[in-house]
Amino acid sequence: MPRRLAALFLALTAVLFSGFAQAGPHDAAFKSFLENTVVPAARKAGVSSTTLQRELKGLSPDTSLPGLVGPGGKGAPPKINFQAEFRAPANYFKESAFNALANSGRRLIQKHSRTLAALEKQYGVPGRIVVAVWARESGYGGAKIPYDAIRVLATRAFMGERPDYFLGELVAALQILERGDISRSGMKSSWGGAMGQPQFMPSSFLKYAVDFDGDGHRNIWGSEADTLASIAHYLSAHGWVRGRDWGYEAVIPDSVSCTREGPDMRQPVSNWVAEGVTRANGKPFPDFELSRPGNILMPAGRYGPAFIATENFYVIKEYNESDVYALFIGHLADRYGSNAGFITPWKPTRETTRGAVRTLQQALEAKGYDVGGTDGLIGYKTRRSIGKDQEAGGYFATCWVG
């Protein structure tokens, strides 16, 4: 760096942090982190000295946030409570919650019908899917999102589990403020740094947020049109297939093993039909779906509803890597039309803990099965591994614990 620029840079940081009030045990180290790490990274990304001085001066870490480990991310990570109750999928699908969300959603779909029609034409994502994501992320914008995004991101970059990731997100948030889409006071996030009604991380905002109301700002905090457009753009950019639904509740006959679940076992829907798979409502699969790929989805193995899922189910999972999350979105979207629950009921299952599930996963791994990780959660790889082990022992596969 030329000597003159270096002098200017030092002058900037001196002014920037001159008002820093040291009150907490980590404030001095935090000040050094902002000065020596954040400012250079943000300046390299095009954030001006004016923005940095305005937004970082006097900033202190919020040590009340959950999941912090210590400066530099070098402390002991928070322990996962594997003795906590393992929640079966049925627990996520309470009728009272869906009734309330479906009724509110119908009114909002009617209110935003023109916007949603325009978004579906532009991005190919059905309006009911967009509205269901909106519901799940922020209760149609009604959820409290009270945290100062800059302070949250700066704290996590300084003393969180993934400091490099959150440093990038902090720089992205400063870029948003530099561009003027939102003021600092309006940039509210969750305690994890996800912002606004669609709960975008700042890097996702930069890539996918849309100014759909034409006011010159991408406002996912206060504009419903921008929120809906941003969700639609996100799903489209992650591969939403036009003209396809997310999936169909189905009856999987005993002759089709639950061990064949998973997106890596897709085949044309017509092939599943030929093997005896039918829709749970008794209707045929749409003709346009028959030649397209689909896969079995059995979130509770043989102890709950089953589905033929399309690629779009896994696009929804790009928003949140959880089968239950994506099923919640798809099911709620369906209920905007006919507010009916699943046709196949969730059967009672034995209560267990995440630790017990993890022990089972470790045992299956020791036998050579791919369970997708020993995290105490049951994804499709764990489910079908359970089923394969059941079949190997001469039992009928249920693909579920116990």
C-alpha positions in Angstrom: 0.0 0.0 0.0 1.5 3.4 -0.9 2.6 5.4 2.1 0.0 8.2 1.6 -2.9 5.6 1.4 -1.6 3.8 4.4 -1.6 7.0 6.4 -5.2 7.7 5.3 -6.2 4.2 6.3 -4.7 4.6 9.7 -6.4 7.9 10.1 -9.7 6.4 9.2 -9.5 3.6 11.7 -8.3 6.0 14.4 -11.4 8.1 13.9 -13.6 5.1 13.5 -12.8 3.6 16.8 -12.1 6.7 18.9 -15.5 6.6 20.5 -15.3 2.9 21.4 -16.5 2.4 25.0 -14.8 -0.4 26.7 -17.3 -1.9 29.1 -17.2 -5.7 28.6 -14.5 -8.3 28.9 -14.1 -8.7 25.1 -14.5 -5.1 24.0 -10.8 -4.4 23.5 -10.3 -7.6 21.4 -13.5 -6.8 19.6 -12.3 -3.3 18.7 -9.1 -4.8 17.4 -11.1 -7.3 15.3 -13.2 -4.6 13.8 -10.2 -2.4 13.1 -7.8 -5.1 11.7 -10.2 -7.6 10.1 -13.6 -6.2 9.3 -12.6 -2.8 8.0 -10.0 -4.1 5.5 -12.4 -6.8 4.3 -15.2 -4.3 3.9 -13.0 -1.7 2.1 -11.9 -4.4 -0.3 -15.6 -5.2 -1.0 -16.2 -1.6 -1.9 -17.7 -0.3 1.4 -16.9 3.4 1.9 -15.1 4.9 4.9 -18.3 7.0 5.5 -20.4 3.8 5.9 -17.8 2.1 8.0 -17.5 5.0 10.4 -21.2 5.4 10.7 -22.1 1.8 11.3 -19.1 0.4 13.3 -18.2 3.3 15.5 -18.8 2.4 19.2 -20.1 -1.1 18.3 -19.8 -3.7 21.1 -20.4 -7.5 21.0 -23.7 -8.9 22.1 -22.5 -11.7 24.3 -26.1 -12.8 25.2 -26.5 -14.5 21.8 -26.7 -18.3 21.9 -24.0 -20.5 20.4 -21.0 -18.3 21.0 -17.7 -20.0 21.7 -15.2 -17.2 22.4 -12.9 -14.7 20.5 -11.6 -16.2 17.3 -14.1 -19.0 17.4 -11.5 -21.0 19.5 -13.6 -21.8 22.6 -15.4 -25.1 23.2 -18.4 -25.4 20.9 -21.9 -25.6 22.5 -22.7 -29.2 23.4 -25.6 -30.8 21.5 -28.1 -32.1 24.0 -28.4 -35.7 22.6 -30.6 -36.5 25.6 -33.3 -34.1 24.3 -36.5 -35.7 23.1 -36.4 -36.7 19.4 -39.4 -35.1 17.8 -41.2 -37.4 15.3 -42.5 -35.7 12.1 -46.1 -35.8 13.4 -45.2 -33.2 16.0 -44.7 -30.6 13.3 -48.2 -30.9 11.8 -50.7 -29.7 14.3 -54.2 -29.1 12.8 -54.8 -25.9 14.8 -51.7 -24.3 13.4 -52.4 -25.3 9.8 -56.0 -24.1 10.1 -54.9 -20.7 11.2 -52.2 -20.3 8.6 -54.4 -21.6 5.8 -57.1 -19.1 6.6 -54.7 -16.2 6.8 -52.9 -17.3 3.7 -56.0 -17.5 1.5 -56.8 -13.8 2.4 -53.2 -12.8 1.5 -53.3 -14.8 -1.7 -56.4 -12.9 -2.7 -54.9 -9.6 -1.7 -51.7 -10.2 -3.6 -53.2 -12.1 -6.5 -51.9 -9.8 -9.2 -48.4 -9.7 -7.7 -48.3 -13.5 -7.3 -49.6 -14.1 -10.9 -46.8 -11.8 -12.2 -44.2 -13.6 -10.1 -45.3 -17.0 -11.3 -45.1 -15.8 -14.9 -41.6 -14.4 -14.4 -40.1 -17.0 -12.1 -42.3 -20.1 -12.6 -42.9 -20.6 -8.9 -46.6 -21.0 -7.9 -47.9 -18.2 -5.7 -49.1 -20.7 -3.0 -45.6 -22.0 -2.6 -44.2 -18.5 -2.2 -46.8 -17.6 0.4 -46.3 -20.8 2.3 -42.5 -20.0 2.6 -43.5 -16.5 3.8 -45.8 -18.0 6.4 -43.1 -20.4 7.7 -40.3 -17.9 7.9 -42.1 -15.0 9.5 -45.8 -15.7 10.0 -46.6 -13.6 6.9 -44.4 -10.8 8.3 -46.0 -10.8 11.7 -43.2 -12.4 13.7 -41.0 -10.2 15.8 -37.5 -9.8 14.3 -35.8 -7.6 16.9 -32.1 -7.9 16.6 -29.6 -5.4 15.1 -28.2 -7.4 12.2 -24.8 -5.6 12.1 -24.3 -6.3 15.8 -25.4 -9.9 15.5 -23.2 -10.6 12.5 -20.2 -8.8 14.0 -20.5 -10.7 17.2 -20.7 -14.1 15.5 -17.8 -13.2 13.2 -15.8 -12.4 16.3 -16.7 -15.2 18.7 -19.1 -17.6 16.9 -18.6 -21.1 15.7 -18.1 -20.1 12.1 -16.2 -16.9 12.1 -15.1 -16.9 8.5 -18.7 -17.5 7.3 -20.1 -14.7 9.5 -17.3 -12.3 8.5 -18.5 -12.7 4.9 -22.1 -12.1 6.0 -21.1 -9.0 8.0 -19.3 -7.6 4.9 -22.4 -8.4 2.8 -24.6 -6.5 5.3 -22.3 -3.5 5.2 -22.6 -3.6 1.4 -26.4 -3.5 1.7 -26.1 -0.4 3.9 -23.7 1.1 1.4 -26.2 0.6 -1.4 -29.0 2.2 0.6 -31.6 -0.5 0.4 -32.4 -0.1 4.1 -31.2 2.0 7.0 -29.3 0.6 9.9 -32.3 1.0 12.2 -34.4 -0.9 9.8 -32.0 -3.8 9.2 -33.4 -6.2 11.7 -32.5 -9.9 11.9 -33.0 -13.0 14.0 -30.3 -13.9 16.6 -28.7 -16.0 13.8 -28.4 -13.1 11.4 -31.3 -14.0 9.0 -33.0 -10.8 7.9 -36.5 -9.6 7.3 -39.7 -11.4 6.3 -38.0 -14.0 4.1 -35.2 -14.5 6.6 -32.4 -14.0 4.1 -28.8 -14.0 5.2 -27.1 -10.9 3.8 -25.3 -12.8 1.0 -28.6 -14.2 -0.1 -30.1 -10.7 0.0 -27.4 -9.5 -2.4 -28.0 -12.4 -4.8 -31.8 -12.8 -4.7 -33.6 -9.8 -3.1 -35.9 -8.0 -5.6 -37.3 -4.5 -5.8 -40.8 -5.5 -7.1 -42.8 -2.5 -5.9 -40.5 -0.2 -8.0 -39.5 2.2 -5.2 -35.8 1.8 -5.9 -35.1 -0.3 -2.8 -35.1 -4.0 -2.1 -37.0 -3.9 1.1 -37.6 -7.4 2.6 -38.4 -5.8 6.0 -41.4 -3.6 5.1 -42.5 -4.4 1.5 -44.7 -7.4 1.0 -44.3 -7.2 -2.8 -40.5 -7.2 -2.4 -40.7 -10.1 0.1 -42.8 -12.3 -2.2 -40.6 -11.5 -5.2 -37.4 -12.2 -3.3 -38.7 -15.7 -2.2 -39.8 -16.5 -5.8 -36.5 -15.4 -7.2 -34.6 -17.5 -4.6 -36.6 -20.7 -5.4 -36.3 -20.1 -9.2 -32.5 -19.5 -8.9 -32.2 -22.8 -7.0 -33.7 -24.8 -9.8 -37.5 -24.7 -9.5 -39.0 -26.7 -12.4 -41.8 -24.8 -14.0 -45.1 -26.6 -14.3 -44.4 -29.2 -11.6 -45.8 -29.4 -8.1 -43.7 -30.3 -5.1 -45.2 -33.8 -4.7 -48.3 -35.9 -4.1 -49.4 -37.9 -1.1 -49.3 -41.5 -2.2 -49.9 -45.1 -1.1 -46.7 -47.2 -1.3 -47.7 -50.8 -1.3 -45.8 -53.4 0.8 -44.3 -54.8 -2.4 -42.4 -51.5 -2.8 -39.7 -51.4 0.0 -39.3 -48.2 2.0 -35.6 -48.7 1.5 -36.1 -47.3 -2.0 -36.7 -43.8 -0.6 -34.6 -40.9 -1.6 -33.9 -38.4 -4.4 -31.0 -40.6 -5.6 -33.5 -43.3 -6.5 -35.8 -41.3 -8.8 -37.5 -42.8 -11.7 -40.4 -41.8 -14.0 -43.6 -41.5 -12.1 -45.2 -44.0 -14.5 -42.7 -46.6 -13.3 -43.9 -46.1 -9.7 -47.5 -46.5 -11.0 -46.6 -49.7 -12.7 -45.3 -51.0 -9.4 -48.6 -50.3 -7.7 -48.0 -46.8 -6.3 -51.2 -44.8 -6.2 -52.3 -41.3 -5.1 -53.8 -41.3 -1.6 -56.8 -39.3 -2.7 -57.7 -41.9 -5.3 -57.1 -39.6 -8.3 -54.6 -40.6 -11.0 -51.3 -38.8 -11.2 -51.5 -35.9 -13.7 -50.7 -37.1 -17.2 -47.9 -34.5 -17.6 -46.2 -35.9 -14.5 -46.0 -39.5 -15.7 -42.9 -39.2 -17.8 -41.1 -37.0 -15.3 -38.9 -38.2 -12.4 -40.1 -38.6 -8.9 -39.0 -40.4 -5.8 -40.5 -42.0 -2.7 -40.6 -39.7 0.4 -41.5 -41.4 3.7 -40.7 -38.9 6.6 -41.8 -41.4 9.3 -41.1 -44.6 7.3 -44.2 -46.9 7.4 -45.6 -44.9 10.4 -47.0 -42.0 8.5 -48.0 -40.5 5.2 -45.9 -41.3 2.1 -45.3 -39.2 -1.0 -44.0 -39.2 -4.5 -41.8 -36.1 -4.4 -40.6 -34.1 -7.4 -37.4 -32.1 -7.8 -39.2 -29.1 -6.5 -39.5 -30.6 -3.0 -35.7 -30.5 -2.9 -35.6 -26.9 -4.2 -37.7 -26.0 -1.1 -35.1 -27.8 1.0 -32.5 -25.3 -0.3 -34.3 -22.8 2.0 -33.9 -25.1 4.9 -32.2 -28.5 4.8 -35.0 -30.5 6.5 -37.5 -32.9 5.1 -40.1 -31.8 7.7 -39.5 -28.1 6.7 -40.1 -28.8 3.0 -43.1 -31.0 3.7 -44.6 -28.2 6.0 -44.3 -25.7 3.1 -45.8 -28.1 0.5 -48.6 -29.2 2.8 -49.5 -25.7 3.8 -49.5 -24.6 0.1 -51.9 -27.4 -0.7 -54.2 -26.4 2.1 -54.7 -22.9 0.7 -56.9 -24.7 -1.9 -58.6 -27.4 0.2 -57.9 -27.2 3.9 -57.6 -30.9 4.4 -55.0 -32.7 6.4 -53.0 -35.7 5.3 -55.1 -38.7 4.2 -52.9 -41.2 5.8 -52.6 -40.6 9.6 -49.4 -40.4 11.5 -49.2 -43.6 13.6 -48.0 -43.5 17.2 -44.3 -44.2 17.6 -42.1 -44.9 20.6 -40.7 -41.9 22.3 -36.9 -41.7 22.1 -34.0 -39.3 22.4 -31.5 -37.8 20.0 -28.9 -39.8 21.8 -30.7 -43.1 21.2 -31.0 -42.2 17.5 -27.4 -41.3 17.3 -26.4 -44.6 19.0 -28.5 -46.4 16.4 -26.8 -44.4 13.6 -23.4 -45.4 14.9 -24.4 -49.0 15.0 -25.6 -48.9 11.4 -22.5 -47.2 10.3 -20.4 -49.9 11.9 -22.3 -52.4 9.8 -21.4 -50.4 6.6 -24.6 -48.5 6.1 -24.6 -44.8 4.9 -26.8 -43.0 7.4 -25.9 -39.5 6.3 -24.2 -38.6 9.5 -24.6 -39.4 13.2 -26.4 -36.3 14.3 -29.3 -37.9 16.1 -31.7 -36.8 13.4 -33.4 -39.1 10.9 -33.0 -38.2 7.3 -33.8 -40.4 4.3 -30.4 -42.1 4.4 -30.9 -43.1 8.0 -34.5 -44.2 7.4 -33.6 -46.5 4.5 -30.5 -47.9 6.4 -32.8 -48.9 9.2 -35.0 -50.6 6.6 -32.2 -52.4 5.0 -31.0 -53.7 8.4 -34.5 -54.8 9.2 -34.7 -56.7 5.9 -31.3 -58.2 6.5 -32.6 -59.6 9.7 -35.6 -61.2 8.0 -38.1 -58.6 9.1 -40.6 -56.4 7.1 -38.9 -53.0 6.7 -40.6 -50.0 8.4 -37.7 -47.7 8.0 -38.3 -46.1 11.4 -36.9 -46.4 14.9 -38.3 -49.3 16.9 
